[in-house]
Amino acid sequence: MLELFWEVIAEQLEELRSAKNAADVLRILASENNPTRGFFAGSGGDDTVEDALHTAGWTVVWAESSLYYTMRAPTDQ
């Protein structure tokens, strides 16, 4: 069961590496229980949402900590 959890997290991170806008991020992180809001459950893993979005071309525009930040999409939407 835990292995399946981390497989889903790995898939989300892989998709986030090509996210071009906020709609992409919300779609990737949506769940059956909450289809309109994104949530990333893999915060205990080695890879981060910030790193994945940085790979996709996103830039940090403000940060107070590694958990509280704002990023700009490469399409600026």
N, C-alpha and C positions, 0 to 999 in steps of 0.2 A: 504494500500500500504506500509506504513512504517513497519507494522507488518511483511509482507512478506520479506522485506529487512533484518530485524534482524533475521528472520528464516534462511535465506541463510547464514548470517554471522555465526550463531550458528552451522550450518552444516559444514561450512568451518573449524571452530575452532575444531570441533569434529574430522574431518578427519586429520587435522594437528597434533593432539595428537598421531597419529600413523605413521606420515611421517618418512620414513627411509632414504631418500636421497633428493637431490635438485630436481630431476625429479618429485618426489612425490609432493613437495611443488608447483612447477610450474603447475603441472596438477590440483591440488586442487584449486589454485588461478587463473587459466586461466578463461577467459570469452569468450563469443561468438565474441565480438568485437576485442579481442586480445588473440587468443588461444595459443600463444607461449610465453607470458610474464605474470608473476603473479602480481596481484594487490590486496591488502586487503583494502576494503572500510570501514571496521568496526572499524577504529581507535578511534572513539568516544565512543566505548562501554567499558564495564568493563573488558573484557578478552582481552589478547594480543596474537599476533602471537608468540612472544618470550616465553610466558608462555606455550602456547600449544606445541611448539617445545621442550621446556624443559621437559615437561611431556613425550614426545616421546623419550627422551634420548639425545637430542641435548645439546651441551655445548657452552657457549659464549667464544670465543677466543679473542675477541677485542670489546671494546665499547667506544664510545665517548659520547654517551647520550642514553636515553631510546629509541630513534628513529633511531640511527645510530650505528649499531653493526654488527658483523660477528659471525655466529654460525657454529659449526662443527656437521655434521650428525653423528648419532651413527655408521653408516657404513663407515664413513670417506670418502664419495664420493661427 
